[in-house]
C-alpha cells in the first residue's frame, strides 16, 4: 500500500480460463472448488458469459467467494477476527455478507439471466458434474492510492488437446 502521489496506481487486469466442474464440486482431495477474490475497486466475474459477480465502483476492500460445491456466490467483508489484519481470502461463518444474508447461488444468477438451460445442466444450485465452463475475470483499479488485489482458486482447467500434424500415410510431420 502506498500513499505516494507520484505513483500511478491506475491499472487493469483480465484473465480467462476454461474449467471442468469436478464431481460434487470438490477436488480429488475432497476440498470444495472455490474462486476467491479480495481487493478494492472494480471487479466483474463472468461464467459462461453470465455476470455472476459485480463489485463495480470505487470502494474499500471487499471479498468474493464462488463455491462450486454449494453453488453459493458470496460478497463479504473478510475479517476473521473483526480487524483488518486477519484476512484469509475465504468466506468464514460470521463474516459480514453484503449480497443477502447467505449470498446467492449460481443457479439463481443464471436463471435471472435467462441462461438456466436444462435441468441436466445443474446439480442443485451448482453445475452438473463433468460440465465444461469458461470463467472471465476483469479488474480495474481506479483509486490513486492504496491498491490491493488477491486471487485464490483451485479450478480444474480443461486439458487442451494437442494437434499433431501427419502426412497422408500417418507419419508425424514437424
C-alpha positions as CSV (number, residue, x, y, z in Angstrom):
1,X,0.0,0.0,0.0
2,X,1.3,3.4,-0.8
3,X,0.2,7.0,-0.3
4,X,2.9,8.3,-2.7
5,X,1.1,10.6,-5.1
6,X,3.8,10.2,-7.7
7,X,3.0,6.5,-8.2
8,X,0.4,5.6,-10.9
9,X,-2.0,3.1,-9.3
10,X,-4.4,3.1,-12.2
11,X,-4.3,-0.2,-14.0
12,X,-6.5,-3.1,-15.2
13,X,-6.2,-6.9,-15.3
14,X,-8.2,-9.5,-17.1
15,X,-7.9,-13.3,-17.2
16,X,-9.9,-16.1,-18.7
17,X,-9.8,-19.9,-18.0
18,X,-11.8,-22.9,-19.1
19,X,-12.6,-25.4,-16.4
20,X,-14.5,-28.6,-15.7
21,X,-17.0,-29.0,-12.8
22,X,-15.5,-31.7,-10.6
23,X,-17.6,-34.4,-9.0
24,X,-19.7,-32.8,-6.3
25,X,-17.8,-29.5,-6.9
26,X,-14.8,-30.9,-4.9
27,X,-11.2,-31.5,-5.7
28,X,-9.9,-35.2,-5.7
29,X,-8.7,-34.5,-2.1
30,X,-12.3,-33.6,-1.0
31,X,-11.9,-29.8,-0.7
32,X,-14.6,-27.5,-2.2
33,X,-13.6,-26.0,-5.5
34,X,-13.7,-22.2,-5.0
35,X,-12.8,-19.0,-6.7
36,X,-11.9,-16.2,-4.3
37,X,-11.1,-12.5,-4.8
38,X,-10.2,-9.8,-2.3
39,X,-9.5,-6.2,-3.2
40,X,-10.8,-2.8,-4.0
41,X,-12.4,-1.0,-6.9
42,X,-14.0,-2.6,-9.9
43,X,-14.3,-6.4,-10.3
44,X,-16.5,-8.3,-12.6
45,X,-16.6,-12.2,-12.9
46,X,-18.4,-13.9,-15.7
47,X,-19.1,-17.6,-16.1
48,X,-20.2,-18.7,-19.5
49,X,-20.8,-15.1,-20.4
50,X,-23.2,-14.6,-17.4
51,X,-22.2,-11.9,-14.9
52,X,-22.0,-13.8,-11.6
53,X,-20.3,-11.1,-9.5
54,X,-20.3,-7.3,-9.8
55,X,-18.1,-5.4,-7.4
56,X,-18.0,-2.3,-9.6
57,X,-17.2,1.2,-8.3
58,X,-14.6,2.7,-6.1
59,X,-14.8,1.1,-2.7
60,X,-12.6,-0.2,0.2
61,X,-11.6,-3.9,0.2
62,X,-14.4,-6.4,-0.5
63,X,-14.1,-10.1,-0.9
64,X,-15.9,-12.6,-3.2
65,X,-16.2,-16.4,-3.0
66,X,-17.8,-18.6,-5.6
67,X,-18.2,-22.1,-4.2
68,X,-18.6,-24.7,-6.9
69,X,-19.6,-27.4,-4.3
70,X,-22.6,-25.5,-2.9
71,X,-23.2,-23.0,-5.8
72,X,-23.0,-20.1,-3.3
73,X,-21.8,-16.7,-4.5
74,X,-20.9,-14.6,-1.5
75,X,-19.7,-10.9,-1.3
76,X,-18.4,-10.3,2.1
77,X,-16.0,-8.4,4.4
78,X,-13.0,-10.8,5.0
79,X,-12.3,-10.1,8.7
80,X,-11.8,-13.3,10.6
81,X,-11.2,-11.6,13.9
82,X,-13.0,-8.3,13.4
83,X,-9.8,-6.4,12.4
84,X,-8.2,-5.6,9.1
85,X,-5.1,-7.8,10.0
86,X,-6.6,-11.3,9.9
87,X,-7.7,-11.8,6.2
88,X,-7.6,-15.3,4.7
89,X,-9.3,-14.7,1.4
90,X,-12.0,-17.3,2.0
91,X,-15.5,-16.9,3.5
92,X,-15.8,-17.9,7.1
93,X,-19.0,-18.1,9.0
94,X,-19.8,-14.9,10.9
95,X,-18.2,-12.5,8.4
96,X,-20.5,-9.7,7.2
97,X,-22.3,-10.7,3.9
98,X,-23.3,-7.9,1.5
99,X,-25.5,-9.8,-1.0
100,X,-28.2,-11.2,1.2
101,X,-27.9,-13.0,4.5
102,X,-26.4,-16.1,2.9
103,X,-25.4,-14.8,-0.6
104,X,-27.0,-16.1,-3.7
105,X,-26.4,-19.1,-6.0
106,X,-25.0,-19.8,-9.4
107,X,-28.4,-21.3,-10.5
108,X,-30.3,-18.2,-9.3
109,X,-28.0,-15.9,-11.2
110,X,-28.2,-18.0,-14.4
111,X,-32.0,-18.2,-14.2
112,X,-32.2,-14.5,-13.6
113,X,-30.1,-14.0,-16.8
114,X,-32.4,-16.4,-18.7
115,X,-29.5,-18.8,-19.1
116,X,-30.7,-21.6,-16.8
117,X,-30.5,-24.2,-19.5
118,X,-31.8,-27.8,-19.0
119,X,-32.3,-29.5,-15.6
120,X,-29.4,-31.8,-16.6
121,X,-27.1,-28.8,-16.6
122,X,-27.5,-28.4,-12.8
123,X,-26.9,-30.3,-9.6
124,X,-29.0,-28.4,-7.1
125,X,-27.6,-24.8,-7.0
126,X,-24.3,-25.6,-8.8
127,X,-23.2,-27.0,-12.2
128,X,-23.7,-30.7,-13.0
129,X,-20.6,-32.9,-12.6
130,X,-18.3,-33.1,-15.7
131,X,-19.7,-30.0,-17.4
132,X,-17.3,-27.5,-19.0
133,X,-17.3,-23.8,-18.3
134,X,-15.4,-20.6,-19.0
135,X,-14.6,-18.0,-16.3
136,X,-13.6,-14.5,-17.2
137,X,-12.3,-12.0,-14.6
138,X,-11.9,-8.3,-15.1
139,X,-10.3,-5.9,-12.5
140,X,-9.9,-2.2,-12.7
141,X,-8.0,0.0,-10.2
142,X,-9.4,3.5,-10.3
143,X,-8.0,4.8,-7.0
144,X,-4.9,6.9,-6.8
145,X,-3.5,5.2,-3.7
146,X,-3.8,2.0,-1.6
147,X,-4.4,-0.5,-4.3
148,X,-4.8,-4.2,-3.3
149,X,-5.8,-7.4,-5.1
150,X,-5.7,-11.1,-4.1
151,X,-6.9,-14.1,-6.1
152,X,-7.1,-17.7,-4.9
153,X,-8.7,-20.6,-6.8
154,X,-8.5,-24.3,-7.3
155,X,-10.5,-24.7,-10.5
156,X,-9.6,-27.7,-12.6
157,X,-8.6,-26.5,-16.1
158,X,-9.7,-28.3,-19.1
159,X,-6.8,-30.1,-20.7
160,X,-6.2,-28.6,-24.1
161,X,-5.7,-31.2,-26.8
162,X,-2.6,-31.1,-28.8
163,X,-2.8,-31.3,-32.5
164,X,-0.3,-33.5,-34.3
165,X,0.2,-32.8,-37.9
166,X,0.5,-36.0,-40.0
167,X,1.1,-36.7,-43.7
168,X,-1.3,-38.7,-45.9
169,X,0.1,-42.0,-44.6
170,X,0.0,-41.1,-40.9
171,X,3.7,-40.1,-40.4
172,X,4.2,-37.3,-37.9
173,X,5.3,-34.0,-39.6
174,X,7.3,-31.2,-37.9
